[in-house]
Amino acid sequence: MRRSKKDARVPPDTYRVIKISGDALFELLHECMKDHLETFFDVSDVTSITTHFAADWETGSMMMIARNLYGDDERLQFPDEMDTRQLLQKLPDTVESMYYGKRCYRDMTLDEIIRAQQ
């Protein structure tokens, strides 16, 4: 007999375990960030922006970049000059916590991004 989600619970003396790989962890972080775009990026209409997500497992850092939609060509939205690997390594953290205090995104132009990744 299958229970509804409302009645679902972990049976007594039972542990439910989830172990995920790096790829699944990357996916989880990405989806979590996407689910909170309004809050994290201070936007009211998430359908008007596009995002790019990057993570560096060696340093344990990640970033998400958001911008207004600009046509159907992804290259126009995030140009080749934007080297997210370099930016991820060189840009200082913009926030200490995503859940406490002021969330702090940083507004940057493409020129500022290019200079920051050098």
Biotite code that builds the C-alpha atoms (Angstrom):
import biotite.structure as struc

atoms = struc.array([
    struc.Atom([0.000, 0.000, 0.000], chain_id="A", res_id=1, res_name="MET", atom_name="CA", element="C"),
    struc.Atom([1.484, 3.293, -1.124], chain_id="A", res_id=2, res_name="ARG", atom_name="CA", element="C"),
    struc.Atom([0.940, 6.325, 1.080], chain_id="A", res_id=3, res_name="ARG", atom_name="CA", element="C"),
    struc.Atom([0.254, 9.808, -0.189], chain_id="A", res_id=4, res_name="SER", atom_name="CA", element="C"),
    struc.Atom([2.969, 12.462, 0.185], chain_id="A", res_id=5, res_name="LYS", atom_name="CA", element="C"),
    struc.Atom([0.920, 13.986, 2.978], chain_id="A", res_id=6, res_name="LYS", atom_name="CA", element="C"),
    struc.Atom([1.263, 10.783, 5.015], chain_id="A", res_id=7, res_name="ASP", atom_name="CA", element="C"),
    struc.Atom([4.807, 9.940, 3.925], chain_id="A", res_id=8, res_name="ALA", atom_name="CA", element="C"),
    struc.Atom([7.400, 9.649, 6.665], chain_id="A", res_id=9, res_name="ARG", atom_name="CA", element="C"),
    struc.Atom([10.586, 7.794, 7.413], chain_id="A", res_id=10, res_name="VAL", atom_name="CA", element="C"),
    struc.Atom([9.721, 4.454, 9.036], chain_id="A", res_id=11, res_name="PRO", atom_name="CA", element="C"),
    struc.Atom([10.864, 3.892, 12.617], chain_id="A", res_id=12, res_name="PRO", atom_name="CA", element="C"),
    struc.Atom([14.445, 2.647, 13.002], chain_id="A", res_id=13, res_name="ASP", atom_name="CA", element="C"),
    struc.Atom([15.136, 3.513, 9.370], chain_id="A", res_id=14, res_name="THR", atom_name="CA", element="C"),
    struc.Atom([17.560, 6.001, 7.803], chain_id="A", res_id=15, res_name="TYR", atom_name="CA", element="C"),
    struc.Atom([17.065, 7.424, 4.336], chain_id="A", res_id=16, res_name="ARG", atom_name="CA", element="C"),
    struc.Atom([20.343, 8.255, 2.675], chain_id="A", res_id=17, res_name="VAL", atom_name="CA", element="C"),
    struc.Atom([21.089, 10.346, -0.390], chain_id="A", res_id=18, res_name="ILE", atom_name="CA", element="C"),
    struc.Atom([24.616, 10.431, -1.758], chain_id="A", res_id=19, res_name="LYS", atom_name="CA", element="C"),
    struc.Atom([25.294, 12.462, -4.877], chain_id="A", res_id=20, res_name="ILE", atom_name="CA", element="C"),
    struc.Atom([28.249, 12.945, -7.199], chain_id="A", res_id=21, res_name="SER", atom_name="CA", element="C"),
    struc.Atom([29.899, 16.216, -8.130], chain_id="A", res_id=22, res_name="GLY", atom_name="CA", element="C"),
    struc.Atom([27.753, 16.503, -11.243], chain_id="A", res_id=23, res_name="ASP", atom_name="CA", element="C"),
    struc.Atom([24.562, 16.046, -9.240], chain_id="A", res_id=24, res_name="ALA", atom_name="CA", element="C"),
    struc.Atom([25.793, 18.545, -6.640], chain_id="A", res_id=25, res_name="LEU", atom_name="CA", element="C"),
    struc.Atom([26.498, 21.041, -9.434], chain_id="A", res_id=26, res_name="PHE", atom_name="CA", element="C"),
    struc.Atom([22.972, 20.457, -10.761], chain_id="A", res_id=27, res_name="GLU", atom_name="CA", element="C"),
    struc.Atom([21.452, 20.896, -7.284], chain_id="A", res_id=28, res_name="LEU", atom_name="CA", element="C"),
    struc.Atom([23.280, 24.185, -6.674], chain_id="A", res_id=29, res_name="LEU", atom_name="CA", element="C"),
    struc.Atom([22.349, 25.462, -10.115], chain_id="A", res_id=30, res_name="HIS", atom_name="CA", element="C"),
    struc.Atom([18.660, 24.614, -9.694], chain_id="A", res_id=31, res_name="GLU", atom_name="CA", element="C"),
    struc.Atom([18.580, 26.093, -6.180], chain_id="A", res_id=32, res_name="CYS", atom_name="CA", element="C"),
    struc.Atom([20.031, 29.358, -7.473], chain_id="A", res_id=33, res_name="MET", atom_name="CA", element="C"),
    struc.Atom([17.512, 29.402, -10.340], chain_id="A", res_id=34, res_name="LYS", atom_name="CA", element="C"),
    struc.Atom([14.648, 28.828, -7.882], chain_id="A", res_id=35, res_name="ASP", atom_name="CA", element="C"),
    struc.Atom([15.676, 31.962, -5.963], chain_id="A", res_id=36, res_name="HIS", atom_name="CA", element="C"),
    struc.Atom([16.594, 34.374, -8.778], chain_id="A", res_id=37, res_name="LEU", atom_name="CA", element="C"),
    struc.Atom([14.063, 36.998, -7.655], chain_id="A", res_id=38, res_name="GLU", atom_name="CA", element="C"),
    struc.Atom([15.612, 37.186, -4.216], chain_id="A", res_id=39, res_name="THR", atom_name="CA", element="C"),
    struc.Atom([19.287, 36.685, -5.034], chain_id="A", res_id=40, res_name="PHE", atom_name="CA", element="C"),
    struc.Atom([19.378, 39.096, -7.990], chain_id="A", res_id=41, res_name="PHE", atom_name="CA", element="C"),
    struc.Atom([16.656, 41.532, -6.882], chain_id="A", res_id=42, res_name="ASP", atom_name="CA", element="C"),
    struc.Atom([14.491, 41.101, -9.992], chain_id="A", res_id=43, res_name="VAL", atom_name="CA", element="C"),
    struc.Atom([10.725, 40.916, -10.228], chain_id="A", res_id=44, res_name="SER", atom_name="CA", element="C"),
    struc.Atom([10.427, 39.073, -13.555], chain_id="A", res_id=45, res_name="ASP", atom_name="CA", element="C"),
    struc.Atom([12.810, 36.133, -13.984], chain_id="A", res_id=46, res_name="VAL", atom_name="CA", element="C"),
    struc.Atom([11.502, 35.527, -17.503], chain_id="A", res_id=47, res_name="THR", atom_name="CA", element="C"),
    struc.Atom([13.279, 38.720, -18.570], chain_id="A", res_id=48, res_name="SER", atom_name="CA", element="C"),
    struc.Atom([16.783, 37.515, -17.628], chain_id="A", res_id=49, res_name="ILE", atom_name="CA", element="C"),
    struc.Atom([19.154, 34.748, -18.570], chain_id="A", res_id=50, res_name="THR", atom_name="CA", element="C"),
    struc.Atom([21.823, 33.245, -16.335], chain_id="A", res_id=51, res_name="THR", atom_name="CA", element="C"),
    struc.Atom([25.151, 31.497, -16.500], chain_id="A", res_id=52, res_name="HIS", atom_name="CA", element="C"),
    struc.Atom([26.425, 29.291, -13.676], chain_id="A", res_id=53, res_name="PHE", atom_name="CA", element="C"),
    struc.Atom([29.996, 28.181, -12.982], chain_id="A", res_id=54, res_name="ALA", atom_name="CA", element="C"),
    struc.Atom([31.683, 26.290, -10.144], chain_id="A", res_id=55, res_name="ALA", atom_name="CA", element="C"),
    struc.Atom([35.268, 25.482, -9.209], chain_id="A", res_id=56, res_name="ASP", atom_name="CA", element="C"),
    struc.Atom([35.340, 22.295, -7.137], chain_id="A", res_id=57, res_name="TRP", atom_name="CA", element="C"),
    struc.Atom([39.026, 22.756, -6.216], chain_id="A", res_id=58, res_name="GLU", atom_name="CA", element="C"),
    struc.Atom([38.428, 26.086, -4.500], chain_id="A", res_id=59, res_name="THR", atom_name="CA", element="C"),
    struc.Atom([34.844, 25.353, -3.459], chain_id="A", res_id=60, res_name="GLY", atom_name="CA", element="C"),
    struc.Atom([33.544, 28.526, -5.090], chain_id="A", res_id=61, res_name="SER", atom_name="CA", element="C"),
    struc.Atom([30.694, 29.154, -7.477], chain_id="A", res_id=62, res_name="MET", atom_name="CA", element="C"),
    struc.Atom([29.064, 32.062, -9.224], chain_id="A", res_id=63, res_name="MET", atom_name="CA", element="C"),
    struc.Atom([25.972, 32.845, -11.180], chain_id="A", res_id=64, res_name="MET", atom_name="CA", element="C"),
    struc.Atom([25.811, 35.718, -13.640], chain_id="A", res_id=65, res_name="ILE", atom_name="CA", element="C"),
    struc.Atom([22.478, 37.223, -14.681], chain_id="A", res_id=66, res_name="ALA", atom_name="CA", element="C"),
    struc.Atom([21.686, 39.682, -17.430], chain_id="A", res_id=67, res_name="ARG", atom_name="CA", element="C"),
    struc.Atom([18.710, 40.870, -19.451], chain_id="A", res_id=68, res_name="ASN", atom_name="CA", element="C"),
    struc.Atom([17.703, 38.656, -22.344], chain_id="A", res_id=69, res_name="LEU", atom_name="CA", element="C"),
    struc.Atom([19.324, 39.672, -25.596], chain_id="A", res_id=70, res_name="TYR", atom_name="CA", element="C"),
    struc.Atom([17.956, 37.692, -28.494], chain_id="A", res_id=71, res_name="GLY", atom_name="CA", element="C"),
    struc.Atom([18.029, 33.951, -29.042], chain_id="A", res_id=72, res_name="ASP", atom_name="CA", element="C"),
    struc.Atom([21.789, 33.661, -29.533], chain_id="A", res_id=73, res_name="ASP", atom_name="CA", element="C"),
    struc.Atom([23.489, 32.603, -26.280], chain_id="A", res_id=74, res_name="GLU", atom_name="CA", element="C"),
    struc.Atom([26.780, 34.058, -27.530], chain_id="A", res_id=75, res_name="ARG", atom_name="CA", element="C"),
    struc.Atom([25.186, 37.494, -27.524], chain_id="A", res_id=76, res_name="LEU", atom_name="CA", element="C"),
    struc.Atom([24.003, 36.962, -23.978], chain_id="A", res_id=77, res_name="GLN", atom_name="CA", element="C"),
    struc.Atom([27.380, 35.791, -22.648], chain_id="A", res_id=78, res_name="PHE", atom_name="CA", element="C"),
    struc.Atom([30.120, 36.813, -25.080], chain_id="A", res_id=79, res_name="PRO", atom_name="CA", element="C"),
    struc.Atom([33.239, 34.780, -25.784], chain_id="A", res_id=80, res_name="ASP", atom_name="CA", element="C"),
    struc.Atom([35.314, 37.491, -24.071], chain_id="A", res_id=81, res_name="GLU", atom_name="CA", element="C"),
    struc.Atom([33.726, 36.494, -20.780], chain_id="A", res_id=82, res_name="MET", atom_name="CA", element="C"),
    struc.Atom([35.995, 33.799, -19.363], chain_id="A", res_id=83, res_name="ASP", atom_name="CA", element="C"),
    struc.Atom([33.982, 32.557, -16.397], chain_id="A", res_id=84, res_name="THR", atom_name="CA", element="C"),
    struc.Atom([36.815, 30.273, -15.224], chain_id="A", res_id=85, res_name="ARG", atom_name="CA", element="C"),
    struc.Atom([39.147, 33.258, -14.925], chain_id="A", res_id=86, res_name="GLN", atom_name="CA", element="C"),
    struc.Atom([36.436, 35.435, -13.421], chain_id="A", res_id=87, res_name="LEU", atom_name="CA", element="C"),
    struc.Atom([35.613, 32.745, -10.879], chain_id="A", res_id=88, res_name="LEU", atom_name="CA", element="C"),
    struc.Atom([39.263, 32.618, -9.814], chain_id="A", res_id=89, res_name="GLN", atom_name="CA", element="C"),
    struc.Atom([39.941, 36.362, -9.711], chain_id="A", res_id=90, res_name="LYS", atom_name="CA", element="C"),
    struc.Atom([36.724, 38.096, -8.678], chain_id="A", res_id=91, res_name="LEU", atom_name="CA", element="C"),
    struc.Atom([36.482, 38.514, -4.897], chain_id="A", res_id=92, res_name="PRO", atom_name="CA", element="C"),
    struc.Atom([33.422, 37.118, -3.120], chain_id="A", res_id=93, res_name="ASP", atom_name="CA", element="C"),
    struc.Atom([30.428, 39.398, -3.339], chain_id="A", res_id=94, res_name="THR", atom_name="CA", element="C"),
    struc.Atom([28.607, 37.910, -0.347], chain_id="A", res_id=95, res_name="VAL", atom_name="CA", element="C"),
    struc.Atom([29.415, 35.986, 2.835], chain_id="A", res_id=96, res_name="GLU", atom_name="CA", element="C"),
    struc.Atom([26.019, 34.298, 3.150], chain_id="A", res_id=97, res_name="SER", atom_name="CA", element="C"),
    struc.Atom([23.082, 33.873, 0.806], chain_id="A", res_id=98, res_name="MET", atom_name="CA", element="C"),
    struc.Atom([20.675, 33.618, 3.738], chain_id="A", res_id=99, res_name="TYR", atom_name="CA", element="C"),
    struc.Atom([21.823, 36.063, 6.444], chain_id="A", res_id=100, res_name="TYR", atom_name="CA", element="C"),
    struc.Atom([22.279, 39.783, 6.214], chain_id="A", res_id=101, res_name="GLY", atom_name="CA", element="C"),
    struc.Atom([22.330, 41.664, 2.951], chain_id="A", res_id=102, res_name="LYS", atom_name="CA", element="C"),
    struc.Atom([22.717, 39.579, -0.184], chain_id="A", res_id=103, res_name="ARG", atom_name="CA", element="C"),
    struc.Atom([25.179, 41.422, -2.311], chain_id="A", res_id=104, res_name="CYS", atom_name="CA", element="C"),
    struc.Atom([25.335, 40.973, -6.034], chain_id="A", res_id=105, res_name="TYR", atom_name="CA", element="C"),
    struc.Atom([27.702, 43.203, -7.947], chain_id="A", res_id=106, res_name="ARG", atom_name="CA", element="C"),
    struc.Atom([26.605, 45.090, -11.075], chain_id="A", res_id=107, res_name="ASP", atom_name="CA", element="C"),
    struc.Atom([29.365, 44.991, -13.712], chain_id="A", res_id=108, res_name="MET", atom_name="CA", element="C"),
    struc.Atom([29.688, 45.961, -17.360], chain_id="A", res_id=109, res_name="THR", atom_name="CA", element="C"),
    struc.Atom([31.303, 43.576, -19.851], chain_id="A", res_id=110, res_name="LEU", atom_name="CA", element="C"),
    struc.Atom([34.430, 45.783, -19.828], chain_id="A", res_id=111, res_name="ASP", atom_name="CA", element="C"),
    struc.Atom([34.623, 45.532, -16.030], chain_id="A", res_id=112, res_name="GLU", atom_name="CA", element="C"),
    struc.Atom([34.231, 41.753, -16.234], chain_id="A", res_id=113, res_name="ILE", atom_name="CA", element="C"),
    struc.Atom([37.014, 41.487, -18.808], chain_id="A", res_id=114, res_name="ILE", atom_name="CA", element="C"),
    struc.Atom([39.332, 43.616, -16.652], chain_id="A", res_id=115, res_name="ARG", atom_name="CA", element="C"),
    struc.Atom([38.455, 41.611, -13.521], chain_id="A", res_id=116, res_name="ALA", atom_name="CA", element="C"),
    struc.Atom([39.350, 38.290, -15.148], chain_id="A", res_id=117, res_name="GLN", atom_name="CA", element="C"),
    struc.Atom([42.838, 39.495, -16.200], chain_id="A", res_id=118, res_name="GLN", atom_name="CA", element="C"),
])
